């Protein structure tokens, strides 16, 4: 039996939204699961299907053996259980069940859960009740059992990190003294050995940055400039750690995170209706990192949920892209406070339109302001409104539709109009996104017209994650369909 706990169960009677096919496919851990789940998204292999008002769906799926697989999904988590031997979350049977539910509502009759499904659902609710009960050790009992011992361990680790930072400073000084041009003859071994020293110092953040330095020398023309820039940022992080006692608390928390020290979510929870903007996985060695971006309808805050999975297994936490969940988030400390921890969920509401956006020309200033609080920030989330994907000399860019229209109406030479006039109010699409199928989804969705796009802007350009149909306006503009297309 496989399980995936993605959040607290929803109270009985809470509003539960029906997921779309696009939202279900976004939950797939990989392309193979997406393909296999799609084949099971028809009524043929299923029997005994049903659903209830709490958001639970269940069914029996015919497999290769004589006994069908028992599959149940709590869509308010979401969380999954299946009797198949798969170690993927969700498995192809859970995906197929949800796809059938999204495409054929008549295949599910409202009923009391089958005995095997009710047993799992009841156990899940019981665990949620125990975890939320102070008498049972939930809630405030999450702290360390021995705070004195924990403080001593933290002090010993900080000493090791300090020793590693001092050693790294010496190595950077030696590197610059010998000249950057000679580093390409040293090979990758120099960087890997330095990174290993940072791992020994229990500073994985420093180790990761050192490994990135080793790849710059083979990155093409102009690599010495890029290497110098990255060495400067690494030096800034080193000196910030060594002088962390003199930093403001938010910046000091950011430095601890960048160095690689573990931190916990703290502060008062923020309850809001959170729109799920995007969800995607990135491999990082033997670990898969899942990023889920949320937007708070009431607070106007953008939040990032992080979860991790071991090699070969996707992270457990998953939310349907485009849905809106009524939930509490607890922010992590640090500059910007984007990362948060998902707390209690109170229900899922119907999808709605995209969040308010900004013009393409305003996005670089937003990223620049974020760099003040976190100088090592690679990118910052923004929603762009009324932009058009257009080809450029080096790839593609997102051009401000209104700037282009204004330029077209005043240009003396129409042949030089749209593409040239929009250049000053356009963002280049980041190289990493140019090879993804999502770029062509975005181009097809636009059809030459303006769209709303959510993604990250950084020094390499804009990386699109999700887009909304051209006919949909911003929050409060009277649109309610909320049809979102995931681009990653």
GISUL-V933045 format. One record per pair of residues at least 12 apart in sequence whose ideal C-beta (glycine too) atoms are under 7 Angstrom apart, sorted by sequence separation. I is the first residue (numbers start at 0). J is the second residue. D is the distance in Angstrom with one decimal. If there is no record, write none. Layout:
i->I j->J d->D
i->I j->J d->D
This chain:
i->47 j->59 d->4.4
i->58 j->70 d->5.8
i->69 j->81 d->6.9
i->81 j->93 d->5.8
i->194 j->206 d->4.3
i->197 j->209 d->6.0
i->304 j->316 d->6.5
i->328 j->340 d->6.8
i->386 j->398 d->6.4
i->453 j->465 d->4.7
i->45 j->58 d->4.9
i->46 j->59 d->4.9
i->57 j->70 d->6.6
i->68 j->81 d->5.9
i->69 j->82 d->4.5
i->278 j->291 d->4.7
i->290 j->303 d->6.2
i->291 j->304 d->4.2
i->328 j->341 d->6.2
i->329 j->342 d->5.7
i->366 j->379 d->4.6
i->386 j->399 d->6.3
i->387 j->400 d->5.2
i->407 j->420 d->6.7
i->45 j->59 d->6.9
i->57 j->71 d->4.1
i->68 j->82 d->5.2
i->79 j->93 d->4.3
i->212 j->226 d->6.6
i->215 j->229 d->6.3
i->240 j->254 d->5.6
i->328 j->342 d->6.4
i->365 j->379 d->6.2
i->383 j->397 d->6.1
i->385 j->399 d->6.9
i->386 j->400 d->6.4
i->403 j->417 d->5.3
i->406 j->420 d->2.9
i->452 j->466 d->4.8
i->468 j->482 d->4.9
i->45 j->60 d->5.8
i->68 j->83 d->4.7
i->194 j->209 d->4.3
i->239 j->254 d->4.6
i->277 j->292 d->4.7
i->290 j->305 d->6.3
i->326 j->341 d->6.3
i->327 j->342 d->3.8
i->385 j->400 d->4.5
i->406 j->421 d->7.0
i->451 j->466 d->6.7
i->467 j->482 d->6.7
i->44 j->60 d->5.3
i->55 j->71 d->6.6
i->56 j->72 d->5.2
i->193 j->209 d->5.0
i->194 j->210 d->4.9
i->275 j->291 d->6.7
i->276 j->292 d->4.2
i->326 j->342 d->6.6
i->327 j->343 d->5.2
i->365 j->381 d->5.5
i->385 j->401 d->6.1
i->450 j->466 d->5.2
i->451 j->467 d->4.6
i->467 j->483 d->5.6
i->44 j->61 d->4.5
i->212 j->229 d->5.7
i->276 j->293 d->6.5
i->288 j->305 d->6.5
i->289 j->306 d->4.8
i->326 j->343 d->6.7
i->403 j->420 d->5.8
i->450 j->467 d->6.6
i->55 j->73 d->5.4
i->56 j->74 d->6.6
i->211 j->229 d->6.7
i->212 j->230 d->6.9
i->236 j->254 d->6.9
i->240 j->258 d->5.5
i->275 j->293 d->6.0
i->276 j->294 d->5.6
i->326 j->344 d->4.3
i->402 j->420 d->7.0
i->403 j->421 d->4.3
i->465 j->483 d->5.3
i->466 j->484 d->5.1
i->54 j->73 d->6.2
i->190 j->209 d->5.7
i->274 j->293 d->6.6
i->288 j->307 d->5.7
i->325 j->344 d->7.0
i->326 j->345 d->6.5
i->362 j->381 d->5.0
i->402 j->421 d->5.9
i->450 j->469 d->5.3
i->465 j->484 d->6.7
i->54 j->74 d->4.2
i->190 j->210 d->6.2
i->273 j->293 d->4.2
i->274 j->294 d->4.6
i->287 j->307 d->6.9
i->324 j->344 d->5.8
i->325 j->345 d->4.3
i->449 j->469 d->6.3
i->465 j->485 d->5.4
i->466 j->486 d->6.2
i->39 j->60 d->6.4
i->46 j->67 d->6.9
i->54 j->75 d->4.3
i->72 j->93 d->5.5
i->236 j->257 d->5.7
i->273 j->294 d->6.8
i->286 j->307 d->5.4
i->287 j->308 d->4.4
i->325 j->346 d->4.8
i->362 j->383 d->6.4
i->448 j->469 d->4.9
i->465 j->486 d->6.0
i->70 j->92 d->4.5
i->190 j->212 d->5.7
i->191 j->213 d->6.7
i->236 j->258 d->6.9
i->273 j->295 d->5.6
i->274 j->296 d->6.4
i->399 j->421 d->6.4
i->402 j->424 d->3.7
i->441 j->463 d->5.8
i->444 j->466 d->5.5
i->464 j->486 d->5.7
i->70 j->93 d->5.6
i->170 j->193 d->5.8
i->190 j->213 d->3.1
i->286 j->309 d->6.7
i->324 j->347 d->5.3
i->325 j->348 d->6.5
i->398 j->421 d->3.5
i->463 j->486 d->4.9
i->464 j->487 d->5.2
i->68 j->92 d->5.3
i->72 j->96 d->6.1
i->271 j->295 d->3.7
i->272 j->296 d->4.4
i->285 j->309 d->7.0
i->323 j->347 d->7.0
i->357 j->381 d->6.4
i->359 j->383 d->5.5
i->444 j->468 d->6.9
i->445 j->469 d->6.7
i->72 j->97 d->6.1
i->208 j->233 d->5.3
i->271 j->296 d->6.3
i->272 j->297 d->6.4
i->285 j->310 d->4.6
i->289 j->314 d->3.9
i->291 j->316 d->6.9
i->322 j->347 d->5.6
i->323 j->348 d->4.7
i->357 j->382 d->7.0
i->399 j->424 d->3.8
i->441 j->466 d->5.4
i->70 j->96 d->5.1
i->187 j->213 d->4.8
i->269 j->295 d->6.9
i->271 j->297 d->4.8
i->287 j->313 d->6.1
i->302 j->328 d->5.4
i->356 j->382 d->3.9
i->357 j->383 d->6.6
i->358 j->384 d->7.0
i->398 j->424 d->6.6
i->399 j->425 d->6.6
i->437 j->463 d->6.7
i->271 j->298 d->5.0
i->287 j->314 d->6.3
i->289 j->316 d->6.4
i->291 j->318 d->5.5
i->323 j->350 d->6.5
i->355 j->382 d->7.0
i->356 j->383 d->5.4
i->357 j->384 d->6.7
i->359 j->386 d->5.3
i->398 j->425 d->4.0
i->322 j->350 d->6.0
i->323 j->351 d->6.1
i->354 j->382 d->5.2
i->356 j->384 d->3.1
i->397 j->425 d->6.1
i->269 j->298 d->6.0
i->321 j->350 d->5.0
i->353 j->382 d->6.4
i->389 j->418 d->6.2
i->396 j->425 d->4.4
i->397 j->426 d->5.0
i->430 j->459 d->6.4
i->166 j->196 d->6.3
i->167 j->197 d->6.6
i->396 j->426 d->6.1
i->426 j->456 d->6.6
i->429 j->459 d->4.7
i->432 j->462 d->4.9
i->269 j->300 d->6.9
i->396 j->427 d->4.9
i->397 j->428 d->6.6
i->429 j->460 d->3.9
i->431 j->462 d->6.2
i->432 j->463 d->6.1
i->60 j->92 d->4.8
i->389 j->421 d->6.7
i->396 j->428 d->6.1
i->428 j->460 d->5.7
i->429 j->461 d->6.2
i->163 j->196 d->6.5
i->183 j->216 d->4.2
i->280 j->313 d->6.4
i->305 j->338 d->6.2
i->394 j->427 d->6.7
i->395 j->428 d->4.5
i->427 j->460 d->4.1
i->428 j->461 d->5.8
i->429 j->462 d->4.4
i->163 j->197 d->5.2
i->182 j->216 d->5.7
i->303 j->337 d->4.8
i->335 j->369 d->5.8
i->394 j->428 d->6.0
i->426 j->460 d->6.4
i->427 j->461 d->7.0
i->60 j->95 d->6.7
i->302 j->337 d->6.3
i->303 j->338 d->4.9
i->304 j->339 d->6.5
i->426 j->461 d->4.2
i->428 j->463 d->6.9
i->301 j->337 d->6.5
i->303 j->339 d->6.8
i->391 j->427 d->6.6
i->163 j->200 d->2.6
i->302 j->339 d->4.3
i->304 j->341 d->5.6
i->335 j->372 d->5.3
i->15 j->53 d->7.0
i->58 j->96 d->5.3
i->162 j->200 d->5.9
i->167 j->205 d->6.2
i->334 j->372 d->3.2
i->335 j->373 d->5.9
i->359 j->397 d->5.6
i->395 j->433 d->6.6
i->15 j->54 d->3.9
i->80 j->119 d->4.9
i->163 j->202 d->4.9
i->278 j->317 d->6.9
i->334 j->373 d->3.9
i->359 j->398 d->6.8
i->360 j->399 d->5.9
i->394 j->433 d->5.0
i->12 j->52 d->6.7
i->56 j->96 d->6.1
i->160 j->200 d->5.7
i->278 j->318 d->6.4
i->359 j->399 d->4.5
i->444 j->484 d->5.7
i->159 j->200 d->4.9
i->160 j->201 d->6.0
i->164 j->205 d->7.0
i->358 j->399 d->5.4
i->11 j->53 d->5.4
i->159 j->201 d->5.1
i->160 j->202 d->4.7
i->163 j->205 d->6.4
i->278 j->320 d->5.5
i->180 j->223 d->6.2
i->275 j->318 d->4.7
i->277 j->320 d->6.2
i->395 j->438 d->6.5
i->9 j->53 d->6.2
i->56 j->100 d->5.4
i->179 j->223 d->4.8
i->182 j->226 d->6.9
i->275 j->319 d->6.3
i->440 j->484 d->5.7
i->9 j->54 d->5.7
i->71 j->116 d->4.2
i->78 j->123 d->6.6
i->156 j->201 d->5.2
i->275 j->320 d->5.2
i->441 j->486 d->5.8
i->69 j->115 d->5.3
i->275 j->321 d->6.4
i->440 j->486 d->5.8
i->73 j->120 d->6.5
i->179 j->226 d->5.6
i->275 j->322 d->5.2
i->71 j->119 d->5.6
i->179 j->227 d->6.1
i->71 j->120 d->7.0
i->274 j->323 d->5.0
i->275 j->324 d->6.9
i->400 j->449 d->3.9
i->437 j->486 d->3.1
i->73 j->123 d->6.4
i->273 j->323 d->6.7
i->437 j->487 d->5.7
i->56 j->107 d->6.4
i->272 j->323 d->5.2
i->273 j->324 d->5.3
i->39 j->91 d->6.0
i->435 j->487 d->6.8
i->39 j->92 d->6.3
i->204 j->257 d->5.1
i->205 j->258 d->6.0
i->272 j->325 d->5.4
i->273 j->326 d->5.8
i->388 j->441 d->5.4
i->45 j->99 d->6.1
i->204 j->258 d->4.6
i->205 j->259 d->6.7
i->388 j->442 d->5.1
i->32 j->87 d->5.6
i->36 j->91 d->4.6
i->40 j->95 d->5.1
i->57 j->112 d->5.9
i->204 j->259 d->3.3
i->273 j->328 d->6.9
i->397 j->452 d->6.5
i->18 j->74 d->6.7
i->35 j->91 d->3.8
i->39 j->95 d->2.6
i->57 j->113 d->5.9
i->174 j->230 d->7.0
i->202 j->258 d->5.2
i->203 j->259 d->3.8
i->42 j->99 d->6.4
i->50 j->107 d->4.5
i->55 j->112 d->5.9
i->202 j->259 d->5.3
i->270 j->327 d->4.7
i->388 j->445 d->5.4
i->36 j->94 d->2.8
i->40 j->98 d->3.1
i->41 j->99 d->6.8
i->48 j->106 d->5.6
i->49 j->107 d->6.0
i->51 j->109 d->6.4
i->269 j->327 d->6.7
i->387 j->445 d->5.9
i->15 j->74 d->6.4
i->28 j->87 d->4.9
i->32 j->91 d->5.5
i->36 j->95 d->4.9
i->40 j->99 d->5.3
i->48 j->107 d->5.2
i->49 j->108 d->5.8
i->50 j->109 d->6.1
i->51 j->110 d->7.0
i->57 j->116 d->4.0
i->171 j->230 d->5.8
i->268 j->327 d->4.0
i->269 j->328 d->5.2
i->15 j->75 d->6.4
i->28 j->88 d->6.3
i->51 j->111 d->6.9
i->268 j->328 d->6.5
i->294 j->354 d->4.4
i->387 j->447 d->6.7
i->37 j->98 d->6.5
i->42 j->103 d->6.2
i->49 j->110 d->4.4
i->51 j->112 d->6.2
i->55 j->116 d->6.9
i->268 j->329 d->4.8
i->387 j->448 d->6.8
i->32 j->94 d->6.3
i->36 j->98 d->6.2
i->40 j->102 d->6.4
i->171 j->233 d->6.7
i->387 j->449 d->5.7
i->26 j->89 d->5.9
i->49 j->112 d->6.9
i->171 j->234 d->5.7
i->266 j->329 d->6.5
i->386 j->449 d->6.3
i->42 j->106 d->5.1
i->49 j->113 d->7.0
i->266 j->330 d->5.6
i->360 j->424 d->4.4
i->362 j->426 d->6.0
i->385 j->449 d->4.1
i->386 j->450 d->6.5
i->397 j->461 d->6.0
i->8 j->73 d->6.2
i->55 j->120 d->5.6
i->264 j->329 d->4.1
i->359 j->424 d->5.7
i->9 j->75 d->3.5
i->47 j->113 d->6.4
i->264 j->330 d->6.5
i->359 j->425 d->5.8
i->386 j->452 d->5.9
i->8 j->75 d->5.9
i->27 j->94 d->5.8
i->264 j->331 d->5.1
i->265 j->332 d->6.0
i->359 j->426 d->5.0
i->384 j->451 d->5.1
i->8 j->76 d->6.9
i->26 j->94 d->6.9
i->383 j->451 d->6.9
i->168 j->237 d->5.1
i->262 j->331 d->6.0
i->382 j->451 d->6.5
i->383 j->452 d->4.9
i->6 j->76 d->4.7
i->167 j->237 d->5.7
i->262 j->332 d->6.3
i->5 j->76 d->4.1
i->23 j->94 d->6.4
i->382 j->453 d->4.7
i->4 j->76 d->6.6
i->5 j->77 d->5.1
i->5 j->78 d->5.3
i->164 j->237 d->4.7
i->4 j->78 d->5.2
i->23 j->97 d->4.4
i->268 j->342 d->5.3
i->3 j->78 d->5.4
i->23 j->98 d->5.3
i->264 j->339 d->6.6
i->380 j->455 d->5.5
i->381 j->456 d->5.4
i->2 j->78 d->6.9
i->3 j->79 d->4.9
i->164 j->240 d->5.0
i->264 j->340 d->3.9
i->272 j->348 d->6.3
i->379 j->455 d->6.4
i->164 j->241 d->5.8
i->256 j->333 d->5.4
i->378 j->455 d->3.7
i->379 j->456 d->5.9
i->1 j->79 d->7.0
i->2 j->80 d->5.6
i->20 j->98 d->6.1
i->23 j->101 d->5.5
i->378 j->456 d->6.1
i->1 j->80 d->6.6
i->18 j->97 d->6.2
i->301 j->380 d->5.1
i->378 j->457 d->3.3
i->0 j->80 d->5.9
i->1 j->81 d->5.6
i->160 j->240 d->6.8
i->161 j->241 d->6.7
i->252 j->332 d->3.9
i->253 j->333 d->4.3
i->274 j->354 d->6.4
i->377 j->457 d->5.2
i->20 j->101 d->4.8
i->252 j->333 d->4.3
i->253 j->334 d->4.2
i->0 j->82 d->6.0
i->19 j->101 d->5.7
i->20 j->102 d->6.1
i->18 j->101 d->5.4
i->249 j->332 d->6.8
i->1 j->85 d->6.4
i->17 j->101 d->7.0
i->249 j->333 d->6.3
i->250 j->334 d->6.1
i->378 j->462 d->6.8
i->1 j->86 d->6.8
i->3 j->88 d->4.0
i->249 j->334 d->5.4
i->3 j->89 d->6.5
i->1 j->88 d->6.7
i->292 j->380 d->6.1
i->1 j->90 d->6.3
i->384 j->473 d->6.6
i->366 j->456 d->4.9
i->366 j->457 d->6.6
i->363 j->456 d->6.9
i->362 j->456 d->4.8
i->356 j->451 d->5.4
i->160 j->258 d->6.0
i->353 j->451 d->4.5
i->353 j->467 d->4.4
i->8 j->123 d->5.9
i->352 j->467 d->6.7
i->8 j->124 d->5.2
i->356 j->473 d->6.5
i->257 j->375 d->5.3
i->353 j->471 d->6.5
i->355 j->473 d->4.8
i->8 j->127 d->5.1
i->352 j->471 d->4.9
i->355 j->474 d->5.7
i->7 j->127 d->4.9
i->253 j->373 d->5.1
i->352 j->472 d->6.0
i->353 j->473 d->6.3
i->354 j->474 d->5.8
i->352 j->473 d->6.4
i->352 j->474 d->5.9
i->249 j->372 d->6.7
i->351 j->474 d->7.0
i->352 j->476 d->6.6
i->352 j->478 d->4.4
i->352 j->479 d->6.9
i->351 j->479 d->5.7
i->352 j->481 d->5.4
i->351 j->481 d->4.6
i->350 j->481 d->3.3
i->235 j->374 d->6.2
i->236 j->375 d->6.2
i->232 j->375 d->5.9
i->320 j->465 d->6.7
i->321 j->481 d->5.8
i->321 j->483 d->4.0
i->320 j->483 d->6.0
i->320 j->485 d->5.1
i->292 j->464 d->6.8
i->277 j->453 d->6.4
i->276 j->453 d->5.0
i->296 j->474 d->6.6
i->279 j->464 d->6.9
i->277 j->464 d->3.8
i->276 j->464 d->6.9
i->277 j->465 d->4.7
i->276 j->465 d->5.6
i->277 j->485 d->6.3
i->279 j->487 d->4.1
i->277 j->487 d->6.5
i->88 j->313 d->5.7
i->86 j->312 d->5.8
i->87 j->313 d->6.3
i->88 j->315 d->5.6
i->77 j->317 d->6.0
i->25 j->278 d->5.6
i->75 j->344 d->6.1
i->75 j->346 d->6.9
i->75 j->347 d->6.0
i->28 j->313 d->3.2
i->26 j->317 d->4.8
i->26 j->319 d->6.5
i->25 j->319 d->6.6
i->25 j->320 d->4.3
i->23 j->319 d->6.9
i->22 j->319 d->3.6
i->22 j->320 d->5.5
i->22 j->321 d->5.3
i->21 j->321 d->6.9
i->22 j->322 d->6.2
i->18 j->319 d->5.0
i->19 j->321 d->6.7
i->18 j->322 d->6.8
i->16 j->322 d->5.8
i->5 j->315 d->6.2
i->4 j->315 d->6.2
i->5 j->316 d->5.1
i->3 j->315 d->4.6
i->5 j->317 d->5.4
i->15 j->346 d->6.7
i->16 j->347 d->4.7
i->13 j->345 d->6.0
i->14 j->346 d->5.0
i->15 j->347 d->5.6
i->16 j->348 d->5.9
i->13 j->346 d->3.3
i->14 j->347 d->6.8
i->16 j->349 d->5.0
i->14 j->348 d->5.5
i->16 j->350 d->6.7
i->6 j->341 d->5.9
i->9 j->344 d->6.1
i->10 j->345 d->6.7
i->7 j->343 d->4.8
i->9 j->345 d->6.7
i->7 j->344 d->5.2
i->9 j->346 d->5.1
i->6 j->344 d->4.7
i->25 j->485 d->5.1
i->21 j->484 d->6.8
i->21 j->485 d->6.6
